[in-house]
């Protein structure tokens, strides 16, 4: 709609200049709209996937105990939903804090190691 020309054809009248300006603004709006709609769709899909993974974390931690099966379900949900490892860890940490479970952190990198669970063996802990 708008071009960088050499000025060989330009509107001369006031009406022509106003019409040219309106067409330029409308053209830029059409380009912005066509770029904004897919970006909005991608953003919505990302938030929906994160919300679904967060619900899976809440379901896994509802009883305060993370069994081996629940951990595998979370890993499968992470893979299916396309949630990054960093986002998954953040959502898991948030879920652990909400559930009130004790989170043990690595003294070097401060990443969570596992949370305290009642009645499970050491190898079943997350």
N, C-alpha and C positions, 0 to 999 in steps of 0.2 A: 504493500500500500504506500509506503514511503520509500523513496530512493534517493541516493546521492547522485544527482545529475550534474551536468555541466552548465546548467542555467540557460540552455538554448530554448527551452519551452517553459515559461513561467506564467502564472496567472497575473494579469495586468489590472483587472478591475478589483474593487473592494470585495464584491460578491465572490469572485473567483478565488481570492486569497482566503476568505473565510471558509469557503467550501473546501479548499485544499487543506487548510488546518484541521477542519472537522474530519475529513477523510483520513488524514494522518493519525489523529488521536484515536479514531475508531479502529484503524488498522493495528495500532500498537495494543489496544485493548483486546482485540481478537487474538493476537499472538500470546498475550499474557494469560488470557483465559484458557487457551488451549494448552498452555504449559502448566497452569495452576491446577487444573482438574486432575490430571494423572498424579501430580505430586500429592494432592490432598487424598487421593485414593490409596496411594502407597503408605501415607502416614496413618490413615485409618486402619489399614490392614496390619501395620506394625503394632499399633496400640491394641488391636483385637487379639493378636497372637500373644502379646505380653500378658494381657488380661486372662486369656485362657490358661497360660502357663502358671500365672499367679493363683488361679483357682485350683489347678492341679496340685500346687505346693500346699495350699490351705487344706485340701482334701487329704493329702499325705500326712500332714501334721496335726490333723484334728484331734487325735488321741494323744499327742505328745510323744509318740513313738514312731520312728522311721524304720520300717522293716526292709529287708533286702528287696522284696517284691515292690514296695513303694518307691524305692530308689530307682529300680529298673524302669518303673512306669514313668518316673520323672525324666529319666534320661531319654526314654522313647518319645515322650511328649516334647522334650526340648528339640530333638531331631526332627520330628514331624512338623512342629510349628516354626522351625527355623530360628529359634531363639539363640542368640550368641551365648557362649560360655560365660562371658562377663555379666550379661543380663540375667542369665539363669542363676549365677552365684549371688548376685545382688537380690534377686527375688527370693531366693532360698534364705539368705540372711535375714531379710525383712520378715519372712514367714516364721523363722525361728524366734526372732525377737517378739513377734506378736503372740506366739504360742507360749512364751514364758520359759522355754527350755534353756538350759545352761549351754552356752556356746563356748567351746574351748578353741583358743586361737593359737596359731604357731607363734612362738616368741620372736621369730626372726622376721617373718613377712606379714604377720597379723591376719592371715587367712584362716577361716574357720576349719577346724580339723574334724570335729564331730560334736554332737550335742548329747547331753546326758539323758539316757533313757532308762526306765525302770524295767527290770526283768529280762534284759537282753544280755547276751554274752558280748564280750569285747569285740569280737569279729563281726557282730551284727550292727554295731553302732555306725552312725553316719558322721 
